[in-house]
């Protein structure tokens, strides 16, 4: 049999940064180690019509089996791969793995519909075994934790998937997944702002059981030996120009002596790095060792500043521990990454107010604010199903997990909270002083700009900063967080594009809201705000207003009857949403990314020449 491993399209256009697909890369190398020779296709690096390339590859190489996978939030992109594969060759076998299957195996497969087999759990062992069974026409039911089609539904085989020995599996297939191409792009996510960023995993799972977390690699926490880790680092350094290591562990600091040993060994490499820590583990001595070892950013699971919510979340941390750890790290000049997440089962107006008050008093840490996401496989997901808060788990997965009202707060209280979360970050987080925009790239929605740090007054240059994102720009000297300015020329470009679209389609729906987009909409002129509405896939945001602009639920009649054109504002979600939206909103005539709207202003072309988009008729 001929095999093809396909990485789902995450980026909206070539050259954007995305999180390297470690899971698929591990499966690819494990397949090769087992004697298979799969072709590999990373759709994030394919210019032009990436799905035409997938079709051609299936037919030209005579592919028998397509393997893909990812997280639940990538549902649309994963399903598109399956759709194209079945269209290119109806008898092709399709296999899916990753969080979308592991978190809720049967409903994940039902949501995708077009997959033949689903692999629950770590697939480095089960994927080669399944392929061996398929090649000899063996009994799939002999393999544990596999979902397969039986009649009109799917069944899950008994048993648990094999726990992977992290010391024995081969390194990820970095070359086959196109790491060299990804390294040329600039990450624009919290804590990562360096070209030449390389991911690495030194442990799997997490020894804790927070109610909102799902561990796709299983519940057993395993750490690799540092000898193995540094063999991989040496292998990477011999092949790539590495400037920054992104350690992708769910928890890096579980064994403190291992942290000290890692610091001692990584220090001579003079490479910056980032990892996840726990506030209860932080000491001045450990932070000093991290600083000397070029640790540039430390991530923490903060989640709440109210003890009642922390207890409900089963965090097993306290507010004093959190305050002490963040103070130590901030004084050391190491950048901090973390979130306050709102809407837990125990959340009330009082608990949310406590966290918001604490956040304002500690805004210099630059923690992000967001609503809790009810991911499949978590305790809160099971709670939401039991309480009827998620009526249809299959549709919930297809919508990529919209916000669920887990607490007993009223609709008005939720709208207040949502407004605070969206408006506060850009009000309280500083813009660099004396900032100067040096280059505006409308086509890719990026800009280069410089400015001085508001903390240490050092000059910084930030290249290729993505617009319309929840960004966090770090001072290269002290780690202070800043936000980027919203340029007047960007507002003008967007307004010009909206006017053109409005002439052809009437009211324009802006899909997706984050703090940058909230502030951006607030600054639009009245004439443009009158031409748009905001739309969201969560009914919870229905009724929110942004400076007179209504936010409506995508499932409401107000959206279906009033809108025929959607602009997806959060660029990183465009690839997934352009596949997902037409399934439930077939009335739409045009779906486009905000980058297309603003680039129209620059290239002076009519973006309304074509009134259809792939998937929309």
DRENSE-418814 format. One line per 8 residues: number of its first residue (from 0); their letters; for each residue z, x, y of C-alpha. Coordinates in nm, 3 decimals, always signed. Layout:
NUM = A = Z:X:Y ~ ...
//
This chain:
0 = XXXXXXXX = +0.000:+0.000:+0.000 ~ -0.063:+0.104:+0.359 ~ +0.229:+0.062:+0.599 ~ +0.247:+0.032:+0.977 ~ +0.570:+0.054:+1.178 ~ +0.539:-0.117:+1.517 ~ +0.778:-0.078:+1.812 ~ +0.790:-0.401:+2.021
8 = XXXXXXXX = +0.659:-0.390:+2.376 ~ +0.954:-0.370:+2.617 ~ +0.791:-0.238:+2.934 ~ +0.574:-0.448:+3.162 ~ +0.339:-0.156:+3.221 ~ +0.285:+0.197:+3.095 ~ +0.510:+0.457:+3.256 ~ +0.824:+0.246:+3.279
16 = XXXXXXXX = +1.141:+0.371:+3.115 ~ +1.293:+0.186:+2.819 ~ +1.569:+0.253:+2.570 ~ +1.436:+0.468:+2.286 ~ +1.420:+0.265:+1.960 ~ +1.667:+0.472:+1.757 ~ +1.693:+0.215:+1.476 ~ +1.319:+0.198:+1.411
24 = XXXXXXXX = +1.294:+0.577:+1.444 ~ +1.561:+0.622:+1.175 ~ +1.383:+0.378:+0.944 ~ +1.053:+0.558:+0.998 ~ +1.197:+0.897:+0.904 ~ +1.377:+0.744:+0.604 ~ +1.052:+0.589:+0.484 ~ +0.880:+0.925:+0.508
32 = XXXXXXXX = +1.166:+1.098:+0.327 ~ +1.129:+0.842:+0.045 ~ +0.764:+0.938:-0.002 ~ +0.593:+0.673:+0.210 ~ +0.354:+0.766:+0.488 ~ +0.362:+0.480:+0.737 ~ +0.139:+0.480:+1.042 ~ +0.336:+0.433:+1.365
40 = XXXXXXXX = +0.245:+0.239:+1.677 ~ +0.471:+0.225:+1.982 ~ +0.331:-0.056:+2.197 ~ +0.520:+0.076:+2.500 ~ +0.274:+0.365:+2.521 ~ -0.050:+0.175:+2.467 ~ -0.258:+0.123:+2.781 ~ -0.491:-0.176:+2.813
48 = XXXXXXXX = -0.459:-0.457:+2.562 ~ -0.187:-0.328:+2.333 ~ -0.224:-0.621:+2.094 ~ -0.596:-0.558:+2.055 ~ -0.498:-0.204:+1.957 ~ -0.258:-0.346:+1.698 ~ -0.532:-0.570:+1.557 ~ -0.779:-0.282:+1.539
56 = XXXXXXXX = -0.527:-0.058:+1.367 ~ -0.445:-0.319:+1.103 ~ -0.813:-0.368:+1.024 ~ -0.933:-0.008:+1.058 ~ -0.654:+0.146:+0.849 ~ -0.645:-0.150:+0.610 ~ -0.275:-0.212:+0.665 ~ -0.096:-0.409:+0.392
64 = XXXXXXXX = +0.256:-0.420:+0.538 ~ +0.373:-0.435:+0.902 ~ +0.733:-0.342:+0.974 ~ +0.904:-0.412:+1.307 ~ +1.236:-0.524:+1.450 ~ +1.477:-0.511:+1.738 ~ +1.750:-0.704:+1.913 ~ +1.775:-1.079:+1.962
72 = XXXXXXXX = +1.678:-1.039:+2.327 ~ +1.342:-0.902:+2.212 ~ +1.255:-1.218:+2.019 ~ +0.932:-1.290:+2.209 ~ +0.794:-0.938:+2.170 ~ +0.883:-0.924:+1.798 ~ +0.727:-1.261:+1.724 ~ +0.408:-1.159:+1.907
80 = XXXXXXXX = +0.370:-0.864:+1.669 ~ +0.406:-1.095:+1.370 ~ +0.158:-1.341:+1.520 ~ -0.102:-1.071:+1.583 ~ -0.051:-0.919:+1.237 ~ -0.100:-1.252:+1.059 ~ -0.402:-1.325:+1.277 ~ -0.562:-0.992:+1.196
88 = XXXXXXXX = -0.501:-1.030:+0.824 ~ -0.351:-1.357:+0.694 ~ -0.229:-1.204:+0.367 ~ -0.048:-0.916:+0.537 ~ +0.321:-0.871:+0.450 ~ +0.560:-0.862:+0.745 ~ +0.911:-0.713:+0.738 ~ +1.164:-0.744:+1.021
96 = XXXXXXXX = +1.498:-0.573:+1.070 ~ +1.744:-0.490:+1.345 ~ +2.001:-0.696:+1.530 ~ +1.786:-1.010:+1.541 ~ +1.817:-1.037:+1.161 ~ +2.151:-0.868:+1.094 ~ +2.343:-1.085:+1.344 ~ +2.235:-1.418:+1.192
104 = XXXXXXXX = +1.997:-1.350:+0.901 ~ +1.874:-1.699:+0.815 ~ +1.849:-1.835:+1.169 ~ +1.690:-1.514:+1.291 ~ +1.416:-1.551:+1.030 ~ +1.378:-1.922:+1.103 ~ +1.340:-1.850:+1.472 ~ +1.068:-1.592:+1.409
112 = XXXXXXXX = +0.900:-1.810:+1.149 ~ +0.619:-1.566:+1.068 ~ +0.818:-1.291:+0.893 ~ +0.800:-1.263:+0.515 ~ +1.110:-1.048:+0.465 ~ +1.417:-0.975:+0.676 ~ +1.649:-0.680:+0.628 ~ +2.013:-0.742:+0.718
120 = XXXXXXXX = +2.222:-0.437:+0.803 ~ +2.121:-0.073:+0.817 ~ +1.768:-0.046:+0.682 ~ +1.736:+0.327:+0.610 ~ +1.809:+0.261:+0.242 ~ +1.703:-0.102:+0.199 ~ +1.360:-0.068:+0.363 ~ +1.222:+0.199:+0.127
128 = XXXXXXXX = +1.374:+0.010:-0.167 ~ +1.209:-0.316:-0.061 ~ +0.875:-0.139:-0.028 ~ +0.914:+0.011:-0.375 ~ +0.984:-0.338:-0.516 ~ +0.680:-0.482:-0.337 ~ +0.453:-0.207:-0.472 ~ +0.549:-0.277:-0.833
136 = XXXXXXXX = +0.573:-0.656:-0.788 ~ +0.941:-0.637:-0.869 ~ +1.222:-0.885:-0.813 ~ +1.319:-0.896:-0.444 ~ +1.635:-1.089:-0.533 ~ +1.769:-0.774:-0.699 ~ +1.805:-0.616:-0.353 ~ +2.118:-0.725:-0.160
144 = XXXXXXXX = +2.114:-0.867:+0.195 ~ +1.742:-0.944:+0.208 ~ +1.603:-1.267:+0.352 ~ +1.279:-1.398:+0.205 ~ +1.075:-1.714:+0.218 ~ +1.131:-1.970:-0.054 ~ +0.939:-2.294:-0.020 ~ +0.970:-2.428:+0.333
152 = XXXXXXXX = +1.281:-2.227:+0.420 ~ +1.440:-1.885:+0.378 ~ +1.711:-1.762:+0.144 ~ +1.946:-1.465:+0.170 ~ +2.012:-1.257:-0.140 ~ +2.373:-1.195:-0.237 ~ +2.576:-0.882:-0.175 ~ +2.600:-0.648:+0.121
160 = XXXXXXXX = +2.349:-0.393:+0.241 ~ +2.422:-0.032:+0.150 ~ +2.638:+0.159:+0.398 ~ +2.441:+0.457:+0.519 ~ +2.587:+0.806:+0.479 ~ +2.529:+0.940:+0.830 ~ +2.537:+1.298:+0.700 ~ +2.248:+1.252:+0.459
168 = XXXXXXXX = +1.984:+1.052:+0.645 ~ +1.707:+1.249:+0.819 ~ +1.685:+1.282:+1.196 ~ +1.504:+0.999:+1.374 ~ +1.124:+1.012:+1.388 ~ +1.119:+1.123:+1.752 ~ +0.763:+1.249:+1.738 ~ +0.619:+0.943:+1.565
176 = XXXXXXXX = +0.784:+0.712:+1.821 ~ +0.643:+0.907:+2.118 ~ +0.961:+1.055:+2.263 ~ +0.758:+1.309:+2.462 ~ +0.593:+1.027:+2.657 ~ +0.921:+0.850:+2.723 ~ +1.081:+1.169:+2.855 ~ +0.831:+1.182:+3.140
184 = XXXXXXXX = +0.973:+0.859:+3.284 ~ +1.280:+0.820:+3.505 ~ +1.564:+0.607:+3.366 ~ +1.695:+0.363:+3.623 ~ +2.000:+0.235:+3.445 ~ +2.364:+0.287:+3.520 ~ +2.463:+0.649:+3.461 ~ +2.113:+0.773:+3.376
192 = XXXXXXXX = +1.889:+0.900:+3.655 ~ +1.724:+1.207:+3.506 ~ +1.374:+1.281:+3.381 ~ +1.397:+1.449:+3.041 ~ +1.665:+1.216:+2.904 ~ +1.696:+1.223:+2.525 ~ +1.905:+0.985:+2.311 ~ +2.118:+1.094:+2.020
200 = XXXXXXXX = +2.362:+0.914:+1.789 ~ +2.674:+1.097:+1.669 ~ +2.853:+0.799:+1.511 ~ +2.789:+0.444:+1.397 ~ +2.972:+0.117:+1.459 ~ +3.313:+0.090:+1.627 ~ +3.668:+0.076:+1.490 ~ +3.758:-0.215:+1.721
208 = XXXXXXXX = +3.670:-0.584:+1.700 ~ +3.616:-0.726:+2.049 ~ +3.518:-1.091:+2.039 ~ +3.190:-1.043:+2.230 ~ +3.059:-0.740:+2.037 ~ +2.827:-0.735:+1.739 ~ +2.791:-0.413:+1.540 ~ +2.440:-0.410:+1.397
216 = XXXXXXXX = +2.519:-0.093:+1.200 ~ +2.805:-0.263:+1.017 ~ +3.181:-0.276:+1.059 ~ +3.257:+0.063:+0.901 ~ +3.298:+0.331:+1.167 ~ +3.146:+0.666:+1.068 ~ +3.120:+0.990:+1.264 ~ +2.871:+1.264:+1.191
224 = XXXXXXXX = +2.996:+1.618:+1.157 ~ +2.939:+1.820:+1.471 ~ +2.743:+2.072:+1.264 ~ +2.493:+1.795:+1.188 ~ +2.490:+1.678:+1.552 ~ +2.419:+2.025:+1.689 ~ +2.149:+2.088:+1.431 ~ +1.975:+1.784:+1.577
232 = XXXXXXXX = +2.036:+1.899:+1.935 ~ +1.893:+2.241:+1.852 ~ +1.591:+2.074:+1.688 ~ +1.533:+1.864:+1.999 ~ +1.574:+2.156:+2.240 ~ +1.319:+2.358:+2.045 ~ +1.057:+2.088:+2.098 ~ +1.137:+1.910:+2.426
240 = XXXXXXXX = +1.232:+1.993:+2.784 ~ +1.573:+1.826:+2.770 ~ +1.774:+1.781:+3.089 ~ +2.009:+1.502:+2.990 ~ +2.160:+1.384:+2.660 ~ +2.233:+1.014:+2.629 ~ +2.487:+0.977:+2.347 ~ +2.424:+0.627:+2.213
248 = XXXXXXXX = +2.748:+0.584:+2.016 ~ +2.935:+0.257:+2.058 ~ +3.247:+0.473:+2.094 ~ +3.234:+0.852:+2.129 ~ +3.603:+0.929:+2.191 ~ +3.775:+0.783:+1.885 ~ +3.897:+1.124:+1.767 ~ +4.015:+1.328:+2.063
256 = XXXXXXXX = +4.005:+1.663:+1.883 ~ +3.636:+1.599:+1.808 ~ +3.572:+1.538:+2.179 ~ +3.729:+1.875:+2.267 ~ +3.525:+2.049:+1.997 ~ +3.204:+1.885:+2.120 ~ +3.281:+2.000:+2.475 ~ +3.337:+2.356:+2.358
264 = XXXXXXXX = +3.009:+2.362:+2.168 ~ +2.788:+2.182:+2.423 ~ +2.906:+2.383:+2.726 ~ +2.676:+2.686:+2.671 ~ +2.371:+2.457:+2.657 ~ +2.415:+2.366:+3.027 ~ +2.277:+2.017:+2.961 ~ +2.418:+1.711:+3.134
272 = XXXXXXXX = +2.527:+1.425:+2.912 ~ +2.667:+1.070:+2.900 ~ +2.878:+0.887:+2.642 ~ +3.102:+0.584:+2.581 ~ +3.480:+0.627:+2.606 ~ +3.791:+0.412:+2.579 ~ +4.035:+0.392:+2.872 ~ +4.340:+0.436:+2.648
280 = XXXXXXXX = +4.206:+0.775:+2.532 ~ +4.164:+0.929:+2.879 ~ +4.390:+1.214:+2.990 ~ +4.353:+1.462:+3.278 ~ +4.314:+1.742:+3.024 ~ +4.031:+1.567:+2.841 ~ +3.847:+1.484:+3.164 ~ +3.879:+1.846:+3.278
288 = XXXXXXXX = +3.722:+1.958:+2.950 ~ +3.443:+1.700:+2.990 ~ +3.374:+1.815:+3.346 ~ +3.348:+2.178:+3.239 ~ +3.111:+2.071:+2.959 ~ +2.869:+1.905:+3.208 ~ +2.955:+1.546:+3.121 ~ +2.789:+1.366:+3.414
296 = XXXXXXXX = +2.887:+1.007:+3.340 ~ +3.151:+0.827:+3.135 ~ +3.103:+0.467:+3.023 ~ +3.396:+0.234:+2.959 ~ +3.440:-0.116:+2.825 ~ +3.644:-0.255:+3.115 ~ +3.547:-0.623:+3.081 ~ +3.833:-0.789:+3.277
304 = XXXXXXXX = +4.118:-0.715:+3.515 ~ +4.332:-1.002:+3.384 ~ +4.567:-0.938:+3.094 ~ +4.520:-1.290:+2.952 ~ +4.145:-1.246:+2.924 ~ +4.179:-0.895:+2.778 ~ +4.407:-1.038:+2.509 ~ +4.164:-1.320:+2.438
312 = XXXXXXXX = +3.882:-1.067:+2.404 ~ +4.095:-0.859:+2.160 ~ +4.031:-0.553:+2.374 ~ +4.368:-0.389:+2.291 ~ +4.369:-0.227:+2.635 ~ +4.569:-0.309:+2.947 ~ +4.499:-0.318:+3.320 ~ +4.738:-0.021:+3.390
320 = XXXXXXXX = +4.554:+0.188:+3.127 ~ +4.225:+0.095:+3.289 ~ +4.345:+0.181:+3.641 ~ +4.487:+0.515:+3.531 ~ +4.173:+0.620:+3.342 ~ +3.932:+0.525:+3.620 ~ +4.141:+0.705:+3.881 ~ +4.145:+1.026:+3.674
328 = XXXXXXXX = +3.769:+1.017:+3.613 ~ +3.683:+0.930:+3.973 ~ +3.900:+1.211:+4.112 ~ +3.723:+1.454:+3.876 ~ +3.385:+1.361:+4.028 ~ +3.240:+1.223:+3.705 ~ +3.031:+0.908:+3.746 ~ +3.172:+0.589:+3.597
336 = XXXXXXXX = +2.982:+0.319:+3.412 ~ +3.143:-0.011:+3.322 ~ +3.131:-0.386:+3.358 ~ +3.351:-0.680:+3.435 ~ +3.221:-0.969:+3.227 ~ +3.319:-1.324:+3.314 ~ +3.327:-1.650:+3.121 ~ +3.543:-1.566:+2.819
344 = XXXXXXXX = +3.705:-1.853:+2.629 ~ +4.029:-1.793:+2.822 ~ +3.860:-1.762:+3.164 ~ +3.987:-1.982:+3.447 ~ +3.934:-1.981:+3.822 ~ +4.263:-1.792:+3.847 ~ +4.172:-1.521:+3.594 ~ +3.824:-1.480:+3.743
352 = XXXXXXXX = +3.970:-1.458:+4.094 ~ +4.213:-1.190:+3.975 ~ +3.927:-0.981:+3.835 ~ +3.711:-1.028:+4.145 ~ +4.002:-0.934:+4.372 ~ +4.068:-0.624:+4.165 ~ +3.697:-0.536:+4.170 ~ +3.681:-0.558:+4.552
360 = XXXXXXXX = +3.985:-0.332:+4.578 ~ +3.815:-0.080:+4.348 ~ +3.452:-0.122:+4.457 ~ +3.418:+0.257:+4.485 ~ +3.401:+0.273:+4.104 ~ +3.071:+0.082:+4.112 ~ +3.146:-0.143:+3.814 ~ +2.882:-0.405:+3.736
368 = XXXXXXXX = +2.955:-0.779:+3.738 ~ +2.797:-1.012:+3.483 ~ +2.850:-1.322:+3.273 ~ +2.951:-1.282:+2.910 ~ +2.660:-1.311:+2.665 ~ +2.719:-1.500:+2.341 ~ +2.532:-1.273:+2.105 ~ +2.471:-1.395:+1.748
376 = XXXXXXXX = +2.710:-1.242:+1.498 ~ +3.006:-1.226:+1.738 ~ +3.332:-1.417:+1.726 ~ +3.242:-1.610:+2.041 ~ +2.906:-1.707:+1.884 ~ +3.082:-1.854:+1.582 ~ +3.325:-2.028:+1.819 ~ +3.036:-2.172:+2.023
384 = XXXXXXXX = +2.868:-2.306:+1.708 ~ +3.193:-2.459:+1.583 ~ +3.263:-2.628:+1.917 ~ +2.907:-2.754:+1.958 ~ +2.845:-2.538:+2.263 ~ +2.530:-2.408:+2.091 ~ +2.361:-2.717:+1.951 ~ +2.064:-2.541:+1.790
392 = XXXXXXXX = +2.110:-2.173:+1.691 ~ +1.740:-2.130:+1.618 ~ +1.640:-2.244:+1.966 ~ +1.923:-2.034:+2.111 ~ +1.775:-1.722:+1.949 ~ +1.426:-1.816:+2.066 ~ +1.558:-1.836:+2.424 ~ +1.713:-1.488:+2.391
400 = XXXXXXXX = +2.074:-1.605:+2.425 ~ +2.113:-1.795:+2.754 ~ +2.461:-1.817:+2.908 ~ +2.701:-2.045:+2.721 ~ +2.995:-2.217:+2.900 ~ +3.272:-2.094:+2.669 ~ +3.566:-2.170:+2.895 ~ +3.703:-2.501:+3.023
408 = XXXXXXXX = +3.597:-2.437:+3.381 ~ +3.408:-2.720:+3.551 ~ +3.040:-2.699:+3.649 ~ +3.140:-2.653:+4.015 ~ +3.376:-2.371:+3.920 ~ +3.104:-2.201:+3.716 ~ +2.860:-2.226:+4.008 ~ +3.120:-2.065:+4.235
416 = XXXXXXXX = +3.170:-1.783:+3.987 ~ +2.798:-1.727:+3.938 ~ +2.747:-1.710:+4.313 ~ +3.020:-1.447:+4.346 ~ +2.878:-1.235:+4.063 ~ +2.529:-1.241:+4.214 ~ +2.622:-1.185:+4.577 ~ +2.914:-0.941:+4.574
424 = XXXXXXXX = +2.761:-0.623:+4.425 ~ +2.514:-0.563:+4.707 ~ +2.768:-0.665:+4.970 ~ +3.037:-0.427:+4.851 ~ +2.836:-0.131:+4.714 ~ +2.707:+0.109:+4.982 ~ +2.350:+0.203:+5.067 ~ +2.306:+0.581:+5.120
432 = XXXXXXXX = +2.341:+0.695:+5.478 ~ +2.035:+0.798:+5.680 ~ +1.810:+0.671:+5.402 ~ +1.438:+0.734:+5.429 ~ +1.169:+0.577:+5.212 ~ +0.922:+0.852:+5.128 ~ +0.681:+0.670:+4.901 ~ +0.629:+0.309:+4.798
440 = XXXXXXXX = +0.446:+0.245:+4.470 ~ +0.361:-0.125:+4.482 ~ +0.166:-0.125:+4.157 ~ +0.466:-0.008:+3.955 ~ +0.739:-0.156:+4.182 ~ +0.901:+0.179:+4.249 ~ +0.988:+0.395:+4.545 ~ +1.100:+0.746:+4.627
448 = XXXXXXXX = +1.368:+0.775:+4.890 ~ +1.635:+1.012:+5.022 ~ +1.970:+0.972:+5.191 ~ +2.320:+1.110:+5.226 ~ +2.611:+1.023:+4.998 ~ +2.866:+0.801:+5.173 ~ +3.146:+0.990:+4.995 ~ +3.064:+1.362:+5.010
456 = XXXXXXXX = +2.782:+1.349:+5.273 ~ +2.551:+1.557:+5.051 ~ +2.177:+1.495:+5.076 ~ +2.019:+1.329:+4.771 ~ +1.663:+1.252:+4.665 ~ +1.604:+0.960:+4.427 ~ +1.249:+0.951:+4.285 ~ +1.081:+0.659:+4.107
464 = XXXXXXXX = +1.359:+0.407:+4.170 ~ +1.271:+0.074:+4.009 ~ +1.277:-0.221:+4.244 ~ +1.414:-0.566:+4.153 ~ +1.670:-0.420:+3.912 ~ +2.049:-0.407:+3.902 ~ +2.040:-0.044:+3.998 ~ +2.308:+0.217:+4.042
472 = XXXXXXXX = +2.208:+0.540:+4.212 ~ +2.442:+0.832:+4.159 ~ +2.512:+1.112:+4.402 ~ +2.407:+1.431:+4.226 ~ +2.711:+1.613:+4.366 ~ +3.010:+1.379:+4.330 ~ +2.889:+1.085:+4.119 ~ +2.942:+0.822:+4.392
480 = XXXXXXXX = +2.740:+0.508:+4.326 ~ +2.500:+0.360:+4.577 ~ +2.245:+0.080:+4.581 ~ +1.892:+0.113:+4.708 ~ +1.777:-0.048:+5.032 ~ +1.542:-0.347:+5.033 ~ +1.246:-0.222:+5.239 ~ +1.083:-0.444:+5.498
488 = XXXXXXXX = +0.741:-0.351:+5.363 ~ +0.844:-0.479:+5.019 ~ +0.946:-0.814:+5.167 ~ +0.611:-0.827:+5.350 ~ +0.415:-0.745:+5.034 ~ +0.597:-1.009:+4.831 ~ +0.555:-1.271:+5.103 ~ +0.182:-1.202:+5.122
496 = XXXXXXXX = +0.145:-1.249:+4.746 ~ +0.351:-1.570:+4.744 ~ +0.135:-1.720:+5.018 ~ -0.179:-1.656:+4.811 ~ -0.024:-1.803:+4.498 ~ +0.109:-2.106:+4.685 ~ -0.241:-2.189:+4.812 ~ -0.366:-2.202:+4.452
504 = XXXXXXXX = -0.068:-2.344:+4.262 ~ +0.177:-2.504:+4.503 ~ +0.547:-2.433:+4.460 ~ +0.610:-2.099:+4.285 ~ +0.896:-2.051:+4.037 ~ +1.080:-1.718:+4.044 ~ +1.217:-1.659:+3.693 ~ +1.525:-1.440:+3.662
512 = XXXXXXXX = +1.810:-1.361:+3.900 ~ +2.021:-1.050:+3.944 ~ +2.211:-0.913:+4.246 ~ +1.905:-0.733:+4.386 ~ +1.688:-1.045:+4.356 ~ +1.967:-1.259:+4.503 ~ +1.982:-1.035:+4.810 ~ +1.602:-1.015:+4.824
520 = XXXXXXXX = +1.563:-1.395:+4.830 ~ +1.832:-1.423:+5.098 ~ +1.622:-1.201:+5.325 ~ +1.294:-1.389:+5.286 ~ +1.174:-1.582:+5.589 ~ +1.222:-1.961:+5.590 ~ +0.847:-2.014:+5.556 ~ +0.841:-1.826:+5.223
528 = XXXXXXXX = +1.167:-1.971:+5.090 ~ +1.017:-2.316:+5.135 ~ +0.741:-2.220:+4.890 ~ +0.963:-2.107:+4.601 ~ +1.232:-2.222:+4.364 ~ +1.435:-2.010:+4.121 ~ +1.437:-2.094:+3.752 ~ +1.666:-1.984:+3.470
536 = XXXXXXXX = +1.684:-2.051:+3.096 ~ +2.054:-2.134:+3.120 ~ +2.151:-2.487:+3.224 ~ +2.471:-2.335:+3.363 ~ +2.290:-2.192:+3.666 ~ +2.122:-2.524:+3.748 ~ +2.244:-2.633:+4.092 ~ +2.308:-2.286:+4.231
544 = XXXXXXXX = +2.160:-2.224:+4.577 ~ +2.050:-1.893:+4.729 ~ +2.022:-1.935:+5.105 ~ +1.862:-2.276:+5.063 ~ +1.653:-2.188:+4.755 ~ +1.741:-2.407:+4.456 ~ +1.804:-2.265:+4.110 ~ +1.687:-2.508:+3.841
552 = XXXXXXXX = +1.710:-2.514:+3.462 ~ +1.387:-2.428:+3.282 ~ +1.436:-2.724:+3.051 ~ +1.465:-2.975:+3.333 ~ +1.201:-3.223:+3.449 ~ +1.226:-3.067:+3.795 ~ +1.069:-2.752:+3.654 ~ +0.818:-2.916:+3.424
560 = XXXXXXXX = +0.689:-3.160:+3.684 ~ +0.688:-2.940:+3.993 ~ +0.566:-2.597:+3.887 ~ +0.248:-2.452:+3.737 ~ +0.297:-2.084:+3.828 ~ +0.587:-1.853:+3.737 ~ +0.664:-1.507:+3.874 ~ +0.897:-1.310:+3.646
568 = XXXXXXXX = +1.125:-1.121:+3.883 ~ +1.313:-0.896:+3.639 ~ +1.039:-0.651:+3.549 ~ +1.197:-0.521:+3.229 ~ +1.198:-0.873:+3.080 ~ +0.834:-0.946:+3.158 ~ +0.689:-0.828:+2.828 ~ +0.925:-1.050:+2.630
576 = XXXXXXXX = +0.919:-1.352:+2.860 ~ +0.541:-1.371:+2.892 ~ +0.536:-1.429:+2.515 ~ +0.837:-1.660:+2.510 ~ +0.777:-1.893:+2.807 ~ +0.442:-2.050:+2.696 ~ +0.600:-2.177:+2.373 ~ +0.814:-2.432:+2.558
584 = XXXXXXXX = +0.632:-2.455:+2.890 ~ +0.270:-2.510:+2.795 ~ +0.195:-2.683:+3.125 ~ +0.201:-2.354:+3.314 ~ -0.130:-2.222:+3.442 ~ -0.017:-1.872:+3.536 ~ +0.263:-1.631:+3.445 ~ +0.277:-1.296:+3.617
592 = XXXXXXXX = +0.515:-1.016:+3.699 ~ +0.654:-0.950:+4.045 ~ +0.470:-0.617:+4.032 ~ +0.141:-0.806:+4.029 ~ +0.250:-1.006:+4.331 ~ +0.341:-0.707:+4.546 ~ +0.052:-0.486:+4.431 ~ -0.187:-0.759:+4.552
600 = XXXXXXXX = -0.072:-0.682:+4.904 ~ -0.174:-0.320:+4.856 ~ -0.507:-0.354:+4.678 ~ -0.626:-0.660:+4.874 ~ -0.752:-0.848:+4.571 ~ -0.714:-1.215:+4.489 ~ -0.456:-1.249:+4.212 ~ -0.558:-1.611:+4.174
608 = XXXXXXXX = -0.908:-1.542:+4.043 ~ -0.798:-1.606:+3.684 ~ -0.586:-1.912:+3.623 ~ -0.479:-1.835:+3.270 ~ -0.262:-1.573:+3.108 ~ -0.234:-1.473:+2.742 ~ -0.054:-1.755:+2.567 ~ -0.109:-2.005:+2.851
616 = X = -0.401:-2.242:+2.845
//
